[in-house]
Amino acid sequence: MKSKQTQKYCFVLLLSLVLIILTVLISYLSFQSEHQESNKLKVVSSFVPMYTIALNLCQDIPQVQVENLSAPKTGCLHDYEPTPADLKTISTSDVFLINGGGMEKFIDQARKTNPSLMVIDSSKGVYDPISDNAHYWLSVQAYKGQVQEVKNRLKKIFKEKDIPLQKLEENYKSYSNKLEGLMEEEQKVASAMKERGGDAVILQESFAYLARDLGVSVSGICDLDEERQVSAKEVSDMMGLLQEGDMVWADPVYGQNMQKTLCDQTGGVSVTIDPVTMVDQVEPDTYLKVMKRNLSVIGKAGSK
């Protein structure tokens, strides 16, 4: 009887030791993981177009951690107010990648939250911006300039942090080549639009960049969003600008009703364009996929 009790006691003791060892091991591994993460250069981007840049340039660089501040379906950041969680993210970040041009109006608040924050303003790489229009990424050429500006700034930061530059340069070259391929597709569509002729009205000011790159003449702009109430006079004025066969460019969310009205009343051609600001999930090739789809839609409209 005593022998059985001793065996039982030894078993319980052994089991307790095993559990203690496992607990200590799990805690240690968790600590190691958090410690390794804290040693990484934390790069936070403001919204989808900037996130695609960060993902491509920092891909497979183990010393860098990339996050995005706003949710993928936030859209443009004109009136965006950072949440307490956003401010906490910024407070623990090293680099903040922004579009610039006044898009991130909360940038001063971000700097106050984290005085040591290094801000990369990608707009400094944009050549020939449209006045009072910060939607640079809807010009592939301008977006390519933003990518280059971010790469150049990251290169300086990497040098300061002793992070190897080779992978950054490789990533930049790879993404730059893909963007050049996209620009070649854009030129084909531009040629088709030139042969087609005709004007367009655009129901979001961001599309002005894409129209410019494609050589599309914009006869009118009516910038629509979730807070914009369109008057009957505005609709009438837009109708007066359109002729049969002219295009009406609208985004998939805010401009559909007005687009349908204008096309039904004038014989205009409906063209729905994705502004690359609201997606289900952001991946490295998100920008490329969405812009290729936009060019395809416009190209088909150009054949009508």
N, C-alpha and C positions, 0 to 999 in steps of 0.2 A: 504494500500500500504506500509506504513511504517512498519507494523507488518510483512509483507512478507519479506521485506528487512532485518529486524532484525533476522528472522528465518534463512534466507539464510546465513547471516553473522555468526550466531552461529554454523550452520552446517559446514561451511568452517573452522571455528576456531577449532571445535571439531575434524574434519578430520585431520587438521594439527597437532593437539596435539597427535592424535593416531599414525600418521606417524613418528613424532619425537620420541615417546616412543618406537615404533618398531625398529627404527634405532639405538637408544641407546641400546636396548636389544640385537639386533643382534651383535653390536659392542662389547658389554660386553661378550657375549657368545664366540665370535671369540677370544677375548683376553684371556678368561679363557682357551679355548682349546689350544692356542699357548703356554700359560704359563705352562699348565700341560705337554705338549709335551717337553718343554725346561727343565723341571725338571726330565725327564726320563733319565736313563742311555742309551746313544746312542751307540749301537754296530753295526759296519759296517764290513761286510765281503768282501773279495777281489773278489771271483768268485764262480761259482756254487757249487763245492764240499764243500767250506767253508760255503756258505750260508745255505746248508742243515744242517750242524752242528749247526749253530746259530739258525735256525728256530726250530729245535728239542729241543735244550737245553733251549731256552728262551720262549718256547711256554706257553701262559697263565700266564706270569709274567708281571703284569700291570706296574711295575716300569721300564721296559726295552723296548726300541724301537730298532727293528732290521731292517737294510737296507743292500742292496748289492751294491757294487761300480760299477762293470762292468755290461754290458747288458747280459742277459741270453745266447745269441748266440755269445759271444765274443770268447769263446774257452780258451785255455791255455794262461797264461799271460807272456810268455817268453819275448816277445818284446812289451808288452803293455805300452802305454804312457798315463798317466792320462790326462783327459780333464780339462779345467778350472772348469767345473761343478763338476768333481770328486774331485778336490782339495778343492773346497768349501765345499763339503760333508765331506771330511776328517777334514777340519778346525773346523767343528762344532761337531765332534764326540768325544766320550770318549774312546772307545775301537776299535781297528782295528784287526780283526781276519784274519791271513794270513796262507797260506800253508807252506811257508818257503822253505828252500833248494835252495834259489836263484830264486824261481818262480816269486816273486814280486820284480823286480829289481828297482822299483821306491820307495822302502821303505824309503830310506834316504830322498828323496824329501817329502814324506808324513810326516816324523818326523819334517822336517824344517817348513812345513806348519802349523803343530800343535805340538809345543814342549811338551805339556802336554799329548799327545796321549799315551795311554797304548796299546802296541802291544802284541798280543798273537800269538806266533809262534807255530803252531800246530805240526810242524815237530819234536819238542822236545819229543813228545810222540811216535815217530816211532821207533820200534825195528828192527834192522837188515835191514837198507835201502840198496838199490842197489846203488853202487857208481855212482855219477854224474847223478842220475836219481831222480828227485823230484816229480814224479807222484805217490806219496805214496797211494793216495785214491783208486787206482785200485787194491790194495791188501785190501781185507775186513778187515783182521787182522790189517794192518797198519792204515787203516782209523779208526778202533775202538780205536787204540792207540791215534790217533789225537783227537777223540771225548773226550777221558778221559783227555788228556792234557788241552783241552779247558775248560772242566768242572772244573778241579782243579784250573785253573787260574781265571775263573769267580767266583769261590767260594771265593777266597781271595778278589777279587774286590767287591763282594756283601757284604762281611763283613765290608769292609771299608766304603761302601755307606749305610750301615744299611738296606740292602735289604734282606728279609727273604730267607733262603736257602732251605726250604722244597721242594718247587716246582722244583727248579733246580735239587735236588737229585732225585726226582720222575721222572722228564723228562729224566735224564741221565739213570736211571735204565730201564725205558721203552724202550728207543732207543738202549741201550746196549743189551737188551734181543732180540730185533728184529735183530740186527747185528749178534748175536750168532746164531740165526735161519738161517740167510743167510750163515753163515760159515758152518753150517751143510749141507745145500744144496750144497755148494761148495765142500765139502768132497765127496759127492755122485758123483758129476761130475768128481772129481779127480780119483775116483775108476774106473769110466768108461773109462777115458783117459788112465789109466794104463793098462787096459785090451786091449784097442785098439792098443796101441803102435804108432810108427811113430813120425816124427818130425814136426816142424812148422817153417815158416819164418814169421816175423811180420813186418808190414809196418808202425809201429809207436812205438817208444821206450817205451812209457807208458805201452804198453801191456806186457812188461817184468815182471811186478809185478804179473799180473794175471796168466801168464804162469808159473811162479815160484810156486805160491800157488797151481796150479792144477797139478804140476809135469810134465808139457809139456816141452820137450826138444826143445830149440830154436836153429835152425841151422844157421839162418841169420837174421839180422836186417837192414832195410832200412827205416830211419825215414823221412816220407813225411809230408809236410805242404804246405801252399798256395804259398810259395816262393821257394820251392825246385824243381829244374829241374833234372829229372832222366836221366842219360846217358844210351846209348845202352849197354855199358859194364856192368853197374850195373844190368840191366835187365838180361843180359846173365849170370852174376855171380849168380844171384838169381835162375835162371833156373837150373844151375849146382848143386845147393844145394837141389833141390826138387826131390822127387820120387813120383810116382803115389800113391795117397792116402794121401800124406802129406798135412797139412793144411796151408792155406795162410790167416793170420789175417790182416784185414784192417779196417779202420774207415769208416763211411758212407759218408764222405765228400772228403777227399784228396786221398785215396788209391784205389778207385774203378777201375780205368782204369788199373793200374799196376796189381792189383789183378786178373782181368779178363784175362789179357795177360798171366800171370804166370800159372793160372789154365788151360786155354785153351791149352797151349803148353806142360804142364807136367802131366796133369791129377790130379792136386792138388785139394783139397777141399776148397771151398770158405767159409770163416767165417768172417762175418762183426760184429765188436764189437763197441759199443758206449762208448767213453771215459768219459762220464758224464761231459762234459764241455760245450755243446751247446744244449740247450733245449728251447722250446717255452715259458714255464713258470715254475718257480721253486716252488715246494711245499715241505712240510716236508718229504714226502715219495718218492721224486724224485730219490734219490740215491738208495733206496731199489728196486724200480721198474726197474730202468735201469740195475742194476747189476743182478737182477733175470732174466731179459731178456737176458743179456749177457751169463749167465750160461746155460740158456735153449738152446741158439744157439750153444754154444760150446758142450753141451751134445748131441745134435742131430748130430753134426759133428762127435762126438766120436762113434756114433752107425753105421757110414757108413764104 
